[in-house]
Amino acid sequence: MKASKKYLYLLFLSLALLIQGCGGGSTGPQGPAGTNGTNGTNAEAIATIGEGAIIIDGVLPGDPKESIYVRKVGHGPQTIVLVPGNNTSGAAFDGIMGFFRSVDAFNDGYTVYTFDYRGSGKSSYNKKISSLKDFATDFEKVMNNITNFPTSGVTLVGYSMGFGAGLEMLIANPGRYSNIVSLTGIGTRGIRVSFNAGQAGTDRAGQVWANGDWLKVSNDTNGTIGAEFQQRSWQGDQRTFGNVKATWDLVVYNDILKYDISKAFTAAAVTDLTFTTTPNYTNSLLDGFNIQYMPESLYYSHKFNVSPLNVVKPTPNADGTVVTIPGDGRLGSLLAGKKAMLVKATTDFANWRGDQVIYDNYTATTKYDLKQAGATVTAVMINPNQGYDHGFPVAKPLETARLIDAFIKGNLSATTASAALGGAGIVLYPNAETAWETATFTGF
């Protein structure tokens, strides 16, 4: 059985690199909502009914305008911005937003916003992104167009790829944020995209990929084509609802569904159907099914590295290329005086439980990097086999909201974190510890 699990793990490992987040669905059509005002902002709709589109200029002069969809709940003095993951829209946070709306203490204490990325949910995608920084630039313009949006004291929460986009937002305007939270985030050094035997072959640019290769980052166009080729089994014309469901079940919701990897890709693999009957589950599949296909967002998550250290592939690619992901060091000391919380479900490959997308080392390395940039950092590692996995912000929205609340209020401890998470077993690594955090990126 162990050998079978190891084989299936190697076969399906790459699926974990394709998700970088999943979330609640948005079944409405893409494109801008109605706008008013001379700046193209739908400020009245956002302020009155809690959602609407804001029209912004492109990143560069001459770029087309984009319509970015905004959701808002609550009316409290503390502002939270939720940044979704790859292959998701702001609707990933519908469950969390619902509890910030329905729990009086949350509703009175917080004002919570989330935005649809360019190409997701109800936002436009008139020009392809050229880095995760483009998402951050879009959101900075959106916040500047929202009446009375705070210029300081904001808590930034990034889910999966959204933590990378969130770090870009902080770099763009560090004074706006006092706290930053990673919900199973990609980390300061991104996430690696590699090929297994089933993905090997020659892409449409003529690049030959072998088992164990990493995507190269010397040419962004070719890198995006490589990412597209790596995802081909379930993206592009293979993106059926069934393929999205199979991938989400296997990689994203493995613990909440008590997934039996020995029966992978069959209905029998899901041994606990409880979550499958909820709107959050169905909507998350619809969100992943309907979102704009953006292999470039996966590629730029692979290339992302804001630490001062390079990530170097331990062995060359089959063609002899040594793949290096350069560290640009842009975090500098920008997090001085800020607080950070890193939350992740511990990965248990032997039992196919926990987070199969974000490896534990990504979080340990991120703790080190954020501390070097001046932040006070606490990591909460949730034990596996407790219903927490890469999709836990979707599957456990109330617990996630409670944990964020405890962090913002300064009440975070092993006891309060476990209580917020419904009594789940955790290991909490406070800022002062240095044994678990590491400067060495091992990836896989």
C-alpha positions as CSV (number, residue, x, y, z in Angstrom):
1,M,0.0,0.0,0.0
2,K,2.8,2.4,0.8
3,A,4.4,1.7,-2.5
4,S,1.1,2.4,-4.3
5,K,0.7,5.6,-2.4
6,K,4.2,6.7,-3.3
7,Y,3.6,5.9,-7.0
8,L,0.3,7.8,-7.0
9,Y,1.9,10.7,-5.2
10,L,4.6,11.0,-7.9
11,L,1.9,10.7,-10.6
12,F,-0.3,13.4,-9.2
13,L,2.2,15.7,-7.6
14,S,2.1,18.1,-10.4
15,L,-1.6,18.6,-9.9
16,A,-0.7,20.3,-6.6
17,L,1.3,22.9,-8.6
18,L,-1.7,23.7,-10.8
19,I,-4.1,25.0,-8.2
20,Q,-2.4,27.6,-6.0
21,G,-5.8,28.1,-4.4
22,C,-9.5,27.3,-5.0
23,G,-12.6,29.0,-3.7
24,G,-16.2,29.8,-3.8
25,G,-17.8,30.3,-7.2
26,S,-19.1,33.2,-9.0
27,T,-21.7,32.1,-11.5
28,G,-22.5,35.5,-12.9
29,P,-21.1,36.7,-16.3
30,Q,-17.7,38.2,-16.6
31,G,-17.3,41.9,-17.4
32,P,-18.0,45.2,-15.8
33,A,-21.1,46.1,-13.8
34,G,-22.7,49.5,-14.4
35,T,-20.6,52.5,-13.5
36,N,-21.3,56.0,-12.6
37,G,-19.2,59.1,-11.7
38,T,-16.5,60.8,-13.7
39,N,-13.8,58.4,-12.5
40,G,-15.7,55.3,-13.7
41,T,-16.3,54.1,-10.1
42,N,-19.4,52.4,-9.0
43,A,-18.9,53.9,-5.5
44,E,-22.6,54.1,-4.8
45,A,-23.2,50.4,-5.4
46,I,-20.1,49.4,-3.3
47,A,-21.1,51.6,-0.4
48,T,-24.8,50.8,-0.5
49,I,-25.2,47.2,-1.6
50,G,-21.7,46.0,-0.9
51,E,-20.5,45.2,-4.4
52,G,-19.8,46.8,-7.8
53,A,-17.1,47.4,-10.4
54,I,-14.4,50.0,-10.5
55,I,-12.9,51.0,-13.9
56,I,-9.2,51.6,-13.7
57,D,-6.5,52.5,-16.2
58,G,-4.1,49.9,-17.4
59,V,-0.7,49.4,-15.9
60,L,1.2,51.1,-18.7
61,P,0.2,54.1,-20.8
62,G,-1.8,52.9,-23.7
63,D,-3.0,49.8,-22.0
64,P,-6.7,49.2,-22.1
65,K,-8.8,50.0,-19.0
66,E,-9.9,47.1,-16.8
67,S,-13.0,46.6,-14.7
68,I,-12.3,45.2,-11.3
69,Y,-15.1,43.8,-9.3
70,V,-15.3,44.6,-5.5
71,R,-17.2,43.0,-2.7
72,K,-17.6,44.6,0.8
73,V,-19.2,43.6,4.1
74,G,-19.2,45.1,7.6
75,H,-19.0,48.6,8.9
76,G,-16.3,48.4,11.6
77,P,-13.2,50.5,12.1
78,Q,-10.7,47.7,11.3
79,T,-10.3,47.2,7.5
80,I,-9.4,43.8,6.1
81,V,-8.5,43.0,2.4
82,L,-8.9,39.4,1.3
83,V,-6.8,38.5,-1.8
84,P,-7.9,35.2,-3.5
85,G,-5.7,32.4,-5.0
86,N,-5.0,31.3,-8.5
87,N,-7.9,29.8,-10.5
88,T,-10.3,31.7,-8.1
89,S,-12.1,35.0,-7.8
90,G,-13.0,37.1,-4.7
91,A,-16.0,34.7,-4.4
92,A,-13.5,32.3,-2.8
93,F,-14.2,34.2,0.3
94,D,-18.0,34.1,0.2
95,G,-18.1,31.9,3.3
96,I,-15.8,34.1,5.3
97,M,-17.5,37.2,4.2
98,G,-20.8,35.7,5.2
99,F,-19.6,35.3,8.8
100,F,-18.2,38.8,8.9
101,R,-21.7,39.9,7.9
102,S,-23.7,37.6,10.2
103,V,-21.7,37.7,13.4
104,D,-22.4,41.0,15.1
105,A,-19.0,41.4,16.7
106,F,-17.3,40.8,13.4
107,N,-19.8,43.1,11.5
108,D,-19.4,45.9,14.0
109,G,-15.6,45.4,14.3
110,Y,-14.5,45.1,10.7
111,T,-15.0,46.4,7.2
112,V,-13.9,43.6,4.8
113,Y,-13.2,43.9,1.1
114,T,-12.2,41.4,-1.6
115,F,-11.5,42.0,-5.3
116,D,-11.8,39.8,-8.4
117,Y,-8.5,39.5,-10.2
118,R,-8.2,40.6,-13.7
119,G,-9.6,37.6,-15.6
120,S,-11.6,36.1,-12.7
121,G,-15.2,36.4,-11.4
122,K,-16.8,39.5,-12.8
123,S,-13.6,41.4,-13.7
124,S,-12.3,42.0,-17.2
125,Y,-9.1,40.7,-18.7
126,N,-8.3,43.1,-21.5
127,K,-4.5,42.7,-21.2
128,K,-2.6,39.7,-19.9
129,I,-0.6,40.2,-16.8
130,S,3.2,40.3,-16.9
131,S,3.9,39.6,-13.3
132,L,2.0,39.2,-10.0
133,K,2.8,42.9,-9.5
134,D,0.2,43.7,-12.2
135,F,-2.5,42.3,-9.9
136,A,-1.2,44.5,-7.0
137,T,-1.1,47.6,-9.2
138,D,-4.8,46.9,-10.2
139,F,-5.8,46.6,-6.6
140,E,-3.9,49.7,-5.4
141,K,-5.8,51.7,-8.0
142,V,-9.1,50.2,-6.9
143,M,-8.4,51.0,-3.2
144,N,-7.5,54.6,-4.2
145,N,-10.9,54.9,-5.9
146,I,-13.0,53.7,-3.0
147,T,-14.2,56.6,-0.9
148,N,-12.6,56.8,2.5
149,F,-10.5,53.7,2.0
150,P,-7.9,53.7,4.7
151,T,-4.3,54.8,3.9
152,S,-3.0,52.9,7.0
153,G,-3.8,50.2,9.5
154,V,-5.2,47.7,6.9
155,T,-4.8,43.9,7.5
156,L,-3.9,42.1,4.2
157,V,-4.9,38.5,3.9
158,G,-3.6,36.4,1.0
159,Y,-4.9,33.0,0.1
160,S,-2.5,30.7,-1.8
161,M,-1.2,32.7,-4.8
162,G,-2.9,35.7,-3.1
163,F,-0.2,35.9,-0.6
164,G,2.3,36.6,-3.4
165,A,0.0,39.2,-4.8
166,G,-0.5,40.5,-1.3
167,L,3.3,40.9,-0.8
168,E,3.4,42.9,-4.1
169,M,0.6,45.1,-2.7
170,L,2.6,45.7,0.4
171,I,5.8,46.5,-1.6
172,A,3.8,49.0,-3.7
173,N,2.4,50.8,-0.6
174,P,3.9,49.6,2.7
175,G,2.4,52.4,4.7
176,R,-1.2,51.2,4.0
177,Y,-0.8,47.9,5.9
178,S,-0.1,47.0,9.5
179,N,-0.7,43.3,9.4
180,I,-0.3,40.6,6.7
181,V,-1.7,37.1,6.9
182,S,-0.9,34.0,4.7
183,L,-3.7,31.5,4.4
184,T,-1.7,28.6,2.9
185,G,0.2,31.1,0.9
186,I,2.8,30.5,-1.8
187,G,5.6,32.1,0.3
188,T,8.2,34.7,-0.3
189,R,10.1,32.5,-2.8
190,G,7.1,31.5,-4.8
191,I,6.2,27.9,-5.7
192,R,8.0,25.6,-8.1
193,V,6.3,24.3,-11.3
194,S,7.9,21.0,-12.5
195,F,7.1,18.2,-14.9
196,N,6.5,14.5,-14.2
197,A,6.7,11.7,-16.7
198,G,3.1,12.1,-17.8
199,Q,3.6,15.7,-18.6
200,A,6.9,15.3,-20.5
201,G,7.0,16.2,-24.2
202,T,7.4,19.1,-26.6
203,D,5.3,22.2,-26.2
204,R,4.1,24.5,-29.0
205,A,7.3,26.6,-28.8
206,G,9.4,23.6,-29.4
207,Q,10.7,23.3,-25.9
208,V,11.3,19.8,-24.7
209,W,10.4,18.9,-21.2
210,A,11.5,15.8,-19.3
211,N,10.5,14.2,-16.1
212,G,11.8,16.3,-13.2
213,D,12.4,19.5,-15.2
214,W,11.5,22.9,-13.7
215,L,10.1,25.7,-15.8
216,K,12.8,28.0,-17.0
217,V,12.4,31.7,-16.3
218,S,14.8,33.3,-18.8
219,N,12.0,34.0,-21.3
220,D,8.5,34.9,-20.0
221,T,6.7,34.0,-23.3
222,N,8.3,30.6,-23.4
223,G,7.8,30.2,-19.7
224,T,4.1,30.8,-20.0
225,I,3.9,28.4,-22.9
226,G,5.7,25.8,-20.8
227,A,3.2,26.3,-18.0
228,E,0.3,25.9,-20.4
229,F,1.8,22.6,-21.6
230,Q,2.3,21.4,-18.1
231,Q,-1.3,22.0,-17.3
232,R,-2.7,20.6,-20.5
233,S,-4.3,17.5,-19.0
234,W,-7.0,19.6,-17.3
235,Q,-6.8,23.1,-18.7
236,G,-7.6,24.7,-22.1
237,D,-9.9,22.4,-24.0
238,Q,-9.6,19.8,-21.3
239,R,-11.1,22.0,-18.6
240,T,-14.4,20.2,-18.1
241,F,-16.3,20.4,-14.9
242,G,-15.5,16.8,-14.2
243,N,-11.7,17.5,-14.6
244,V,-11.9,20.5,-12.2
245,K,-13.9,18.5,-9.7
246,A,-11.4,15.5,-9.8
247,T,-8.5,17.8,-9.4
248,W,-10.0,19.8,-6.5
249,D,-11.1,16.6,-4.7
250,L,-7.7,15.0,-5.0
251,V,-5.4,18.0,-4.2
252,V,-7.4,20.8,-2.6
253,Y,-10.0,19.0,-0.5
254,N,-8.3,15.8,0.3
255,D,-8.6,16.1,4.1
256,I,-12.1,17.5,4.4
257,L,-13.3,14.8,2.0
258,K,-11.2,12.1,3.7
259,Y,-9.9,11.2,0.2
260,D,-8.7,7.7,-0.4
261,I,-5.8,8.0,-2.8
262,S,-5.9,4.3,-3.6
263,K,-9.2,5.0,-5.4
264,A,-8.0,8.2,-7.0
265,F,-10.3,9.7,-9.7
266,T,-13.2,7.5,-8.9
267,A,-16.3,8.4,-7.0
268,A,-15.3,6.0,-4.2
269,A,-12.2,8.1,-3.4
270,V,-14.4,10.6,-1.5
271,T,-15.3,8.8,1.7
272,D,-16.9,11.7,3.5
273,L,-19.6,13.4,1.4
274,T,-20.6,16.0,3.9
275,F,-18.8,19.0,2.4
276,T,-19.9,18.0,-1.1
277,T,-23.4,18.9,-0.2
278,T,-22.6,22.5,0.7
279,P,-22.8,25.6,-1.5
280,N,-19.2,26.5,-0.8
281,Y,-18.0,23.2,-2.4
282,T,-20.2,23.5,-5.5
283,N,-19.5,27.2,-6.0
284,S,-15.7,26.6,-5.7
285,L,-15.9,24.1,-8.5
286,L,-17.9,26.5,-10.7
287,D,-15.4,29.3,-9.9
288,G,-12.5,27.1,-11.1
289,F,-14.5,26.0,-14.1
290,N,-15.5,29.4,-15.3
291,I,-12.4,31.5,-14.6
292,Q,-10.2,32.9,-17.4
293,Y,-7.5,30.5,-18.4
294,M,-4.3,32.2,-17.2
295,P,-1.2,29.9,-17.5
296,E,0.8,33.2,-17.0
297,S,-0.4,33.5,-13.4
298,L,1.0,30.0,-12.6
299,Y,4.3,30.9,-14.4
300,Y,4.7,34.2,-12.5
301,S,4.0,32.3,-9.2
302,H,6.9,30.1,-10.2
303,K,9.1,33.1,-11.0
304,F,8.1,35.0,-7.9
305,N,10.9,35.5,-5.4
306,V,11.1,38.6,-3.2
307,S,13.7,37.3,-0.9
308,P,17.3,38.3,-1.2
309,L,18.3,34.6,-1.9
310,N,18.2,32.7,-5.2
311,V,16.3,29.4,-5.5
312,V,18.5,27.0,-7.5
313,K,17.2,23.7,-8.8
314,P,19.4,21.0,-7.1
315,T,20.0,19.1,-10.3
316,P,20.0,20.5,-13.9
317,N,17.1,20.0,-16.3
318,A,17.5,17.1,-18.7
319,D,18.9,19.4,-21.3
320,G,21.6,20.6,-18.9
321,T,20.0,23.9,-18.0
322,V,20.5,25.0,-14.4
323,V,17.3,26.7,-13.4
324,T,17.7,29.6,-11.0
325,I,14.8,31.7,-9.6
326,P,16.6,34.9,-8.8
327,G,15.8,36.6,-5.5
328,D,15.2,40.3,-6.0
329,G,15.3,41.3,-2.3
330,R,12.5,43.8,-2.7
331,L,11.1,43.2,0.8
332,G,14.1,44.9,2.2
333,S,13.0,46.3,5.6
334,L,9.5,47.1,4.5
335,L,7.9,45.0,7.2
336,A,9.5,46.8,10.1
337,G,6.8,47.3,12.8
338,K,4.3,45.0,11.1
339,K,2.8,41.7,12.3
340,A,2.4,38.6,10.2
341,M,0.6,35.3,10.6
342,L,1.3,32.3,8.5
343,V,-1.3,29.5,8.5
344,K,-1.1,26.2,6.8
345,A,-2.3,22.6,7.2
346,T,0.7,20.3,7.7
347,T,1.4,18.1,4.7
348,D,1.2,14.3,5.3
349,F,2.1,12.6,2.0
350,A,2.1,9.2,3.6
351,N,-1.6,9.4,4.4
352,W,-2.5,11.9,1.6
353,R,-3.7,14.5,4.1
354,G,-3.2,18.2,4.7
355,D,-2.0,20.7,2.2
356,Q,-0.6,19.0,-0.9
357,V,0.0,22.3,-2.7
358,I,2.0,24.4,-0.3
359,Y,4.8,22.5,1.3
360,D,5.8,23.0,4.9
361,N,9.2,24.3,3.9
362,Y,7.7,27.2,2.0
363,T,6.1,28.4,5.2
364,A,9.3,27.8,7.3
365,T,11.3,29.8,4.7
366,T,8.7,32.6,4.6
367,K,8.8,33.0,8.4
368,Y,12.6,33.5,8.1
369,D,12.3,36.0,5.2
370,L,9.6,38.1,6.8
371,K,11.5,38.3,10.0
372,Q,14.6,39.5,8.1
373,A,12.3,42.2,6.6
374,G,11.4,43.4,10.1
375,A,8.1,41.7,10.8
376,T,7.0,40.0,13.9
377,V,5.9,36.6,12.6
378,T,3.8,33.8,14.0
379,A,3.3,30.5,12.1
380,V,0.3,28.3,12.8
381,M,0.7,24.8,11.5
382,I,-2.5,22.7,11.6
383,N,-2.1,19.0,12.2
384,P,-3.2,16.8,9.3
385,N,-6.2,14.4,9.3
386,Q,-8.5,17.0,10.9
387,G,-10.4,18.3,8.0
388,Y,-7.9,21.1,7.1
389,D,-6.1,21.1,3.7
390,H,-5.3,23.6,1.0
391,G,-9.0,24.5,0.7
392,F,-9.6,25.1,4.4
393,P,-10.5,28.9,4.0
394,V,-13.4,27.7,1.8
395,A,-14.3,24.6,3.8
396,K,-13.8,26.2,7.3
397,P,-14.8,29.8,6.8
398,L,-16.0,30.5,10.4
399,E,-12.9,29.0,11.9
400,T,-10.7,31.1,9.5
401,A,-12.6,34.3,10.4
402,R,-12.1,33.5,14.1
403,L,-8.4,33.0,13.7
404,I,-7.9,36.2,11.8
405,D,-9.9,38.0,14.5
406,A,-7.7,36.6,17.3
407,F,-4.6,37.6,15.3
408,I,-5.7,41.2,14.7
409,K,-6.8,41.6,18.4
410,G,-3.3,40.4,19.5
411,N,-4.8,37.3,21.2
412,L,-3.0,34.7,19.1
413,S,-1.5,31.8,21.1
414,A,-1.5,28.1,20.8
415,T,-4.6,27.9,22.9
416,T,-6.6,30.7,21.1
417,A,-5.5,29.4,17.7
418,S,-6.7,25.9,18.5
419,A,-10.0,27.2,19.9
420,A,-10.6,29.4,16.8
421,L,-10.0,26.3,14.6
422,G,-12.6,24.3,16.4
423,G,-10.2,22.5,18.8
424,A,-7.9,21.3,16.0
425,G,-4.5,20.3,17.0
426,I,-1.8,22.7,16.0
427,V,1.8,23.6,16.4
428,L,2.4,27.3,16.9
429,Y,5.8,28.8,16.1
430,P,6.2,32.2,17.8
431,N,8.4,34.9,16.4
432,A,11.2,34.2,18.8
433,E,11.8,30.6,17.7
434,T,14.6,29.9,15.2
435,A,14.8,26.1,15.0
436,W,11.8,25.5,12.7
437,E,12.2,28.5,10.5
438,T,14.9,28.2,7.9
439,A,16.8,30.3,5.3
440,T,17.3,27.2,3.2
441,F,14.7,26.5,0.5
442,T,14.3,22.8,-0.1
443,G,10.9,22.7,-2.0
444,F,10.6,19.1,-3.1
